[in-house]
Amino acid sequence: MELANPDAGLSLINRVVNSIVEIVGVTVLSSIVVVVFVNAVGRYALNFSFPWAEEFVQMSMPWLAMTGVFLSVRRGAMIRIDYFFEKIPQRFQAAVAIFGYMMNIAILLGLAYVSLDFVMLFGGDVALYVEVPTGWSTSALVCGAAGAAMAYFAEFFVLWRNKQLSLKRGDAKT
């Protein structure tokens, strides 16, 4: 159900982590909406605009995107094509799923590494209008990619652990 609590049934720590990331995402989105609205009203009603508004929005977008990516991974809402996965013979599905998890984790960790290198090189540059280091914005790529990789690993670990437990009980297909 679309409006149901997506974190129902999770442990307290998982709900807290998701809530913190939700609060960050909602705060970023709300601040973007307010800045754009105030700037638009100022521009058309008062013939005045804030020179820093566009730069603020551009620097906030990576945080908005990465909070969304992190929560999508944590809640199993990333886009995937189950149709093709279900066409794979049952005996190969586990291997394909493991390969998929490992590829996602490797790609996200690679993105985090490259992003960290970028932040280390250019993160100290100061933005022209908002006068904060650009690392404030680009560090979202490091945090988001590393966080999503950890979320994928946690999901993989839970699936693996459940498979091991069911094998011990003897109620799973090998």
N, C-alpha and C positions, 0 to 999 in steps of 0.2 A: 504494500500500500504506500503510495507516494507521500502521504502526510504523517505516516507513522514515525515514531522515534527510531532513527537508524541505529542508535546505540543501545536499544533495549536488549537486555540479556548479557551485556558485556560486564566485565569486572569493574570495580570502582576505579582502578588506575587507568584502564582503557577509556572509561567515560570521561575522566578528568583530562587526559591527554587530548582526546577529541574535542572536549569543550574549550580548552585553552586555544587550540588551533582554530576552532570555529569563531571564538571571540576575536582573535587576531584578524581572520578573514573578513568578518562582518565590520570590524572597526575600519579596516583598510577600504572596503567597498563603500561604507558610509562616508568616510572622509573624501573619497573621490567624488561621490555624488554631490556632497555639500560644496566642495570647491568648484566643480563644474557649474553647478546651479548658480552659486553666488557670482562667479565670474561672468556667466551668461547674462544674468540680470544686470550686473554692473555695466557690462559692455553695451547692452541694448537700451537700458533705461537711463543710465547715468553717463553714458559715453566714456566709461572708464573701465579698464580691465587690470587685473593683477598680472604683472609680468611673470611671476613665478608659478602661476596656476598650471600651465601646460607641463612644465618641468616636474612639478609635484606629482601630477597624474602619471607621467611616464615613469617616474622613479617608484611609484607605488604599485604599478601593474605587476612586476615580478612577484611581489609578496602575495598579491591576490591570486595569481596563477598557481604559485607553489603551495599555498594553503589548500587550494582546491585539489591539486594533484595528490597531496598527502592524504587528505580525507577520502578521496576517491579510492585510493589503494587500500586504506584502512577499512573501508566499508564494502570492499569488493564491487565497486561501481565503475571500475575502469572498463573501457570499451574492449570487448573481446568477441570473437566469432565462435560461439559454441557449436554452431551448425557443422563446421568443418571438423572440429575436435571430436564430435560425436560420430563422425563417419570413419574415424580411425579405429581399427580393430581394438577391442577391449584390452588385450594383452599389451598393446603399445601405448595406451593412453597415459599410464603413469610415467613412462620414460619421456614422452612428449611434454607432459605437464612439468616435470622436473627440469627439463631443458628450457622450457619457457620461463620458469621462475629464475633459473640461473642467468639466462640472457637478460631478463629485465633488471636483475640485481647488478649484473656486470655493466650494463649500459648506464644505469643511473649512477653507479659509483664512478664510472668514467666521466660522466657529466659533472659530478660533484668535484672530481679532481681537476678537470679542466677549468671549471668555474672558480675553484679556489686559486688556481694559478692566475687566472684573470684578475680576481680581486686583489691578490698580492701585488700584481703589476700595476693595476690602474685604480685600485680602490681608494687610494689617497687623494686622487684628483678631486677637486672641489667643484660641485655643480655651480653654474654661473649665477642663477637666480635664488635658489633655495639655500645656497651656501652651506651644504652638507657634503661630506665625502661621498663620491659615487659608490663606494663600497657598501654604503647603507642599502642601496638598491640591489646591486649585483650579488651581495651576499645571500639574497633570497634564493638564488640558483643553487648555491652550495647547501644551504639548510634544507631546501625543498627536495633536491635530488638525493641527498644523503638520508633524509627522513623517509622518503618514499622507498629507497632501497632497504632501509631497516624494516619498514612496514611489510614489504614483500618478503623479506627474510623471515619475519615473525609469522606471517601467514603460511609460508612454506614449512616452517618448523612445526606449527600446530597441525597441519595436514600430515606431515611425516610422523609426528608423535602419535596422532590418532590412528594412523595406519599400523604403526608398530604395536600399539595397544590391542587393536583388533586382531592382528596376527597372533599375538600371545593368547588371546581368548579363543582363537580358532574360528571366528565368525566372519572373516574377510576372505575374499578371493585372492589367490596368489598370482 
